[in-house]
Amino acid sequence: MPDLDSFSALLSGRHSTRAFLSTPVADELLRDLLLLARRAPSGANLQPGSVIAVRGEVRRSLCADLVTSWRAGLQEREDYDYFPRPMPMVLRRRQVASAQALYGALGVDRDDREGRDAQFERNFRFFDAPVALIVTIDREFGCGGYMDLGMMLYGLMLAARARGLASCAIGAMASFPGLIRRHLQLDERSSIVCGMALGYADPDAPVNRTRTARCDPDEYFRILG
Ligand SMILES: Cc1cc2nc3c(=O)[nH]c(=O)nc-3n(C[C@H](O)[C@H](O)[C@H](O)COP(=O)(O)O)c2cc1C
């Protein structure tokens, strides 16, 4: 039987990490983590989605273009809707709390636009993590496929953590799907879901002290009957 205590520690000890050491991650280890993550269940075992590691010149020019586009305020139509529009107040409060946790850890003030922008821009450089991943899904998939893919991504985060690595999903990447498709030579059928930064956490980086809370169980859990 798996040890529940160590699994619980794995779940509760995972946090999004946004600053990394330059220590490389071996290809072999990355492959192992992806294979483990692919053990995730999926409807009819369709195993939707794919993960592309970008490196070298591809990564350099992708990040340069992402940063340039973001700085210029360019906007693309995203491949899928993430947040509800309009955002209900109860969710807005959670969103604000997570931003406060992040910028609080960084010591960036609420009104410090430059400080916030500088942190946001780091999304488009995968937070300088040694491993930069782009996650895609076939455009024909509906919500179920995204659900399956999410399970796979969480498995990847947890497997990474079990091997001493840290990660952060990067939904911000979904803002520039066309640009990413061009750099990665993907056709229109590939929807851009998110990015992911993976590597060994920088223990001294203030941003990695970000800690988020969770809502009360009463807000999402009921027992009927
Ligand atoms: C699909 C997904 C997309 C995310 N996108 C971003 C992002 O673009 N930038 C970022 O800094 N954090 C991003 N995050 C991290 C969330 O902000 C973080 O998971 C949340 O605040 C809870 O904190 P925790 O992961 O430390 O528990 C993303 C997380 C998920 C699951």
PDBQT file of the ligand as one rigid body, heavy atoms in Angstrom, charges set to zero:
ROOT
HETATM    1  C1  LIG A 301      -3.658  26.176 -15.379  1.00  0.00    +0.000 C 
HETATM    2  C2  LIG A 301      -2.913  27.146 -14.504  1.00  0.00    +0.000 A 
HETATM    3  C3  LIG A 301      -2.428  28.319 -15.043  1.00  0.00    +0.000 A 
HETATM    4  C4  LIG A 301      -1.665  29.196 -14.259  1.00  0.00    +0.000 A 
HETATM    5  N1  LIG A 301      -1.122  30.317 -14.829  1.00  0.00    +0.000 NA
HETATM    6  C5  LIG A 301      -0.270  31.084 -14.127  1.00  0.00    +0.000 A 
HETATM    7  C6  LIG A 301       0.401  32.167 -14.748  1.00  0.00    +0.000 A 
HETATM    8  O1  LIG A 301       0.215  32.461 -15.936  1.00  0.00    +0.000 OA
HETATM    9  N2  LIG A 301       1.288  32.886 -14.014  1.00  0.00    +0.000 N 
HETATM   10  C7  LIG A 301       1.537  32.584 -12.698  1.00  0.00    +0.000 A 
HETATM   11  O2  LIG A 301       2.377  33.273 -12.081  1.00  0.00    +0.000 OA
HETATM   12  N3  LIG A 301       0.892  31.572 -12.062  1.00  0.00    +0.000 NA
HETATM   13  C8  LIG A 301       0.017  30.815 -12.747  1.00  0.00    +0.000 A 
HETATM   14  N4  LIG A 301      -0.619  29.742 -12.156  1.00  0.00    +0.000 N 
HETATM   15  C9  LIG A 301      -0.357  29.459 -10.735  1.00  0.00    +0.000 C 
HETATM   16  C10 LIG A 301      -1.562  29.846  -9.878  1.00  0.00    +0.000 C 
HETATM   17  O3  LIG A 301      -1.554  31.227  -9.663  1.00  0.00    +0.000 OA
HETATM   18  C11 LIG A 301      -1.451  29.071  -8.559  1.00  0.00    +0.000 C 
HETATM   19  O4  LIG A 301      -1.588  27.688  -8.843  1.00  0.00    +0.000 OA
HETATM   20  C12 LIG A 301      -2.509  29.467  -7.544  1.00  0.00    +0.000 C 
HETATM   21  O5  LIG A 301      -2.349  30.807  -7.143  1.00  0.00    +0.000 OA
HETATM   22  C13 LIG A 301      -2.436  28.561  -6.300  1.00  0.00    +0.000 C 
HETATM   23  O6  LIG A 301      -1.139  28.645  -5.726  1.00  0.00    +0.000 OA
HETATM   24  P1  LIG A 301      -0.214  27.351  -5.571  1.00  0.00    +0.000 P 
HETATM   25  O7  LIG A 301      -0.015  26.732  -6.918  1.00  0.00    +0.000 OA
HETATM   26  O8  LIG A 301       1.075  27.862  -4.993  1.00  0.00    +0.000 OA
HETATM   27  O9  LIG A 301      -0.909  26.402  -4.640  1.00  0.00    +0.000 OA
HETATM   28  C14 LIG A 301      -1.420  28.884 -12.899  1.00  0.00    +0.000 A 
HETATM   29  C15 LIG A 301      -1.938  27.711 -12.354  1.00  0.00    +0.000 A 
HETATM   30  C16 LIG A 301      -2.682  26.852 -13.147  1.00  0.00    +0.000 A 
HETATM   31  C17 LIG A 301      -3.180  25.572 -12.540  1.00  0.00    +0.000 C 
ENDROOT
TORSDOF 0
